[in-house]
C-alpha cells in the first residue's frame, strides 16, 4: 500500500487578498451609508452582498495562512477543509441579509418610494472604481484561492454596473419601481449562488465525488493503463473542492517490486491530472489474488 501526499503552499498572494479586503471593507461601509441616504434598496442589496464578500475575502486570507500548516495527530489530512467553516459562515450572513432585503423590497412593491437617482449614480461609479481596484490587485494571482476572490469581486463589479444603468434611467424617467425590481433581482441572484455553493459544501462534507471529476471516465482512463487486470475498488472525495483524494485497489499481472512501483507512478500521474493530490494505492499480484479464490 502506498500513500502519496503533495504539499501545496501559499504563493505569497496573501498581501493582495488583504489589500482587496481593506478596499472592499471601506466601500461596504460607504455603500451602506449611501443606500440609506439615497433610499435605494438596490444599493442596500448590493451592500449586504458586499458585507458577505468582505467576510469571504477575510476568511480567504485567514485560510491562506492556515492551509500551509503541516498535518497533525488531530488533523492528519491537514487544514484544507477548514475553508468549509468560512463557506458556512458566509452563507449564513448572505442568506440572512438578502432575505431581509428581499422582504423589504417586496413590501415596497405595494408602495414604491422615490429614490435619489443622482446619488445612486455617483455611488455606483464609486463602487465600480473600488471594485475595479480590488479586482486589479488580485487578478494576476497564480493561486486558485486568489483567482476565486478576484472572480467574486468581478461579479460584484458587474452588479454595480446594473445599478449604474438603473440610476441613469431613473434620472430621465420617474419609475420608482425600477429600484425595487432591481433590488429583488440582485437578492434572488445572491440567494441562488449561496444555495449553489452550499450544495457544493455539503457534497464535500458528505464525501461525494467532486463535481469536476467524471468518476466513470476516470476509472476507464485508469483501466487503460498497462498491467492493470482489474480495479477492485475505487473511491474519490475532496478536501476543499480544489484538492481531491483517492483510494484504489487493483489486481496486476506484475510480480516484481520495481514494475509495481512503475505502475504506481503511472497511476499517480493520471490522478494528479484531475487534482487528486493524495492517493492510497493497494496492488495485489494476480497470482496471489487467484490463490485467495
C-alpha positions in Angstrom: 0.0 0.0 0.0 1.4 3.4 -0.9 0.5 6.8 0.5 1.3 9.9 -1.6 0.9 13.5 -0.4 1.6 16.6 -2.4 2.2 19.6 -0.2 0.7 22.8 -1.6 1.9 26.1 -0.1 0.8 29.7 -0.5 2.4 31.5 -3.3 2.6 34.8 -1.4 -0.8 36.0 -2.6 -1.9 36.9 0.9 -0.9 40.5 0.6 -3.1 41.0 -2.5 -6.0 39.3 -0.8 -5.5 41.5 2.3 -5.4 44.6 0.1 -8.7 43.6 -1.6 -10.2 43.1 1.9 -9.5 46.6 3.1 -10.7 48.1 -0.2 -13.9 46.1 0.0 -14.4 46.8 3.7 -14.0 50.6 3.1 -16.6 50.6 0.3 -19.0 48.3 2.2 -19.3 51.0 4.9 -19.6 53.8 2.3 -22.3 51.9 0.3 -24.4 51.1 3.4 -24.4 54.8 4.3 -25.1 55.6 0.6 -28.1 53.2 0.4 -29.6 54.9 3.5 -29.0 58.4 2.2 -30.4 57.7 -1.3 -33.3 55.5 -0.1 -32.2 52.9 -2.6 -33.0 49.2 -1.8 -30.8 48.2 -4.8 -27.7 49.8 -3.2 -28.6 48.3 0.2 -29.0 44.9 -1.5 -25.5 45.2 -3.0 -24.1 46.5 0.3 -25.4 43.3 2.1 -23.7 41.2 -0.6 -20.5 43.3 -0.2 -20.6 42.6 3.5 -20.6 38.9 2.9 -17.9 39.4 0.2 -15.7 41.3 2.7 -16.0 38.5 5.2 -15.3 36.0 2.4 -12.1 37.8 1.5 -11.1 38.0 5.2 -11.6 34.2 5.6 -9.8 33.6 2.3 -6.8 35.4 3.7 -7.0 33.6 7.1 -7.2 30.2 5.4 -4.4 31.1 3.0 -2.3 31.3 6.2 -3.7 28.2 7.8 -3.7 26.0 4.7 0.1 25.6 4.6 0.2 24.1 8.1 1.5 20.5 8.3 -0.8 17.7 9.3 -1.0 17.0 13.0 -2.1 14.0 15.1 -5.5 15.7 15.4 -5.9 16.7 11.8 -4.0 14.1 9.9 -5.1 15.4 6.5 -4.0 18.9 7.3 -6.2 22.0 7.5 -7.6 22.3 3.9 -11.2 21.5 5.0 -11.2 24.4 7.5 -12.2 26.6 4.4 -15.7 25.0 4.7 -16.2 26.8 8.0 -15.8 30.1 6.1 -18.3 28.9 3.5 -21.0 28.2 6.1 -20.4 31.4 7.9 -20.7 33.4 4.7 -23.8 31.5 3.7 -25.5 32.4 6.9 -24.7 36.1 6.6 -25.7 36.3 2.9 -28.9 34.3 3.4 -30.0 36.4 6.4 -29.1 39.7 4.9 -30.5 39.0 1.4 -33.8 37.5 2.9 -34.4 40.7 4.9 -33.7 43.0 1.9 -35.9 40.8 -0.3 -38.8 41.0 2.2 -38.4 44.8 2.4 -38.3 45.1 -1.4 -41.5 43.1 -1.8 -43.2 45.4 0.7 -42.1 48.3 -1.4 -43.9 46.9 -4.4 -47.2 47.9 -2.8 -46.0 51.4 -2.0 -43.0 52.5 -4.2 -40.8 55.2 -2.7 -38.8 57.8 -4.7 -35.0 57.4 -4.7 -32.2 59.8 -5.2 -31.2 58.8 -8.7 -28.2 61.2 -8.9 -26.9 59.8 -5.6 -27.3 56.3 -6.9 -25.3 57.2 -10.0 -22.4 58.6 -8.0 -22.3 55.7 -5.6 -22.4 53.2 -8.5 -19.4 55.0 -10.1 -17.6 55.0 -6.8 -18.4 51.3 -6.4 -17.1 50.4 -9.8 -13.8 52.2 -9.1 -13.4 50.5 -5.7 -14.3 47.0 -7.0 -12.2 47.5 -10.1 -9.1 48.3 -8.0 -9.7 45.2 -5.9 -10.1 43.1 -9.0 -6.8 44.5 -10.4 -5.0 43.7 -7.1 -6.0 40.0 -7.2 -6.4 39.3 -10.9 -2.9 38.2 -11.8 -2.6 35.7 -8.9 -1.5 32.2 -9.8 -3.1 30.9 -6.6 -6.5 29.3 -7.1 -7.8 30.9 -3.9 -6.8 34.4 -5.1 -8.4 33.8 -8.5 -11.7 32.8 -6.9 -11.6 36.0 -4.8 -10.9 38.0 -8.0 -13.8 36.4 -9.8 -16.1 37.1 -6.9 -15.1 40.8 -6.9 -15.6 40.9 -10.7 -19.2 39.6 -10.2 -19.8 42.3 -7.6 -18.5 45.0 -10.0 -21.0 43.8 -12.7 -23.8 44.1 -10.2 -22.9 47.7 -9.6 -22.9 48.3 -13.4 -26.5 47.2 -13.3 -27.2 49.8 -10.5 -25.4 52.5 -12.6 -27.6 51.7 -15.6 -30.8 51.8 -13.5 -29.8 55.2 -12.0 -29.3 56.7 -15.4 -32.8 55.6 -16.4 -34.3 57.0 -13.2 -32.7 60.4 -13.8 -34.6 60.7 -17.1 -37.7 58.7 -16.3 -39.5 58.6 -12.9 -40.1 54.9 -12.3 -39.7 54.3 -8.6 -40.5 50.6 -9.1 -37.3 50.1 -11.1 -35.1 50.4 -8.0 -37.3 47.9 -6.1 -37.3 45.4 -9.0 -33.5 45.7 -9.4 -33.2 45.1 -5.6 -35.3 41.9 -5.9 -33.3 40.6 -8.8 -30.0 41.2 -7.0 -31.3 39.5 -3.9 -32.6 36.5 -5.8 -29.3 36.2 -7.7 -27.3 36.3 -4.4 -29.6 33.7 -2.8 -29.3 31.4 -5.9 -25.5 31.5 -5.7 -25.5 30.9 -1.9 -27.7 27.8 -2.2 -25.5 26.6 -5.1 -22.3 27.0 -3.0 -24.0 25.4 0.0 -24.8 22.3 -2.1 -21.1 22.1 -3.1 -20.0 22.5 0.6 -22.5 19.8 1.8 -21.2 17.5 -1.0 -17.7 17.9 0.3 -18.8 17.2 3.9 -20.7 14.1 2.8 -17.6 13.0 0.9 -19.2 12.8 -2.5 -17.3 12.6 -5.8 -16.2 16.1 -6.7 -18.4 17.7 -9.4 -15.3 18.4 -11.5 -14.5 14.7 -11.8 -16.3 12.3 -14.0 -16.0 9.1 -11.9 -16.7 6.6 -14.7 -14.4 8.3 -17.2 -11.6 8.5 -14.7 -12.0 4.8 -13.9 -11.9 3.9 -17.6 -8.8 6.0 -18.0 -7.1 4.1 -15.2 -8.2 0.8 -16.7 -6.5 1.6 -20.0 -3.1 1.8 -18.2 -0.8 -1.1 -19.0 -0.6 -4.0 -16.5 -3.9 -3.3 -14.7 -6.0 -6.5 -14.8 -8.9 -5.4 -12.6 -9.8 -2.4 -10.4 -11.5 -3.9 -7.4 -12.3 -0.7 -5.5 -12.0 3.0 -6.4 -13.1 5.9 -4.2 -12.7 9.6 -4.8 -13.6 12.5 -2.5 -12.5 16.1 -1.9 -10.8 18.1 0.9 -11.9 21.6 -0.3 -13.3 21.3 -3.8 -9.8 22.0 -5.2 -7.6 19.2 -3.8 -9.0 15.7 -4.0 -8.2 12.3 -2.5 -8.5 8.8 -4.0 -8.2 5.2 -2.8 -7.7 2.5 -5.4 -7.3 -1.3 -5.0 -6.3 -3.3 -8.1 -5.0 -6.5 -9.5 -1.9 -6.7 -11.7 -0.1 -9.5 -13.5 3.2 -7.9 -12.4 5.2 -9.7 -9.7 8.4 -7.8 -9.2 8.6 -4.8 -6.9 10.2 -2.5 -9.5 7.5 -3.0 -12.1 4.8 -2.5 -9.5 6.4 0.8 -8.4 6.4 2.0 -12.0 2.7 1.1 -12.3 2.0 3.2 -9.2 3.9 6.1 -10.7 1.7 6.0 -13.8 -1.5 5.8 -11.7 -0.4 8.8 -9.6 0.4 10.8 -12.7 -3.1 10.1 -14.1 -4.8 11.0 -10.8 -2.8 14.3 -10.4 -4.1 15.4 -13.8 -7.5 15.5 -12.0 -6.3 17.5 -9.0 -6.1 14.3 -6.9 -3.2 15.2 -4.6 -3.4 12.4 -2.2 -3.7 8.7 -3.3 -3.7 5.4 -1.5 -2.9 2.6 -3.9 -3.2 -1.1 -3.0 -1.8 -3.5 -5.6 -2.4 -7.3 -5.5 -0.5 -9.6 -7.9 -2.8 -11.7 -10.0 -1.3 -15.0 -8.7 -2.0 -14.1 -5.1 -5.5 -13.0 -6.0 -6.2 -16.3 -7.7 -4.9 -18.3 -4.8 -7.2 -16.4 -2.5 -10.2 -17.7 -4.5 
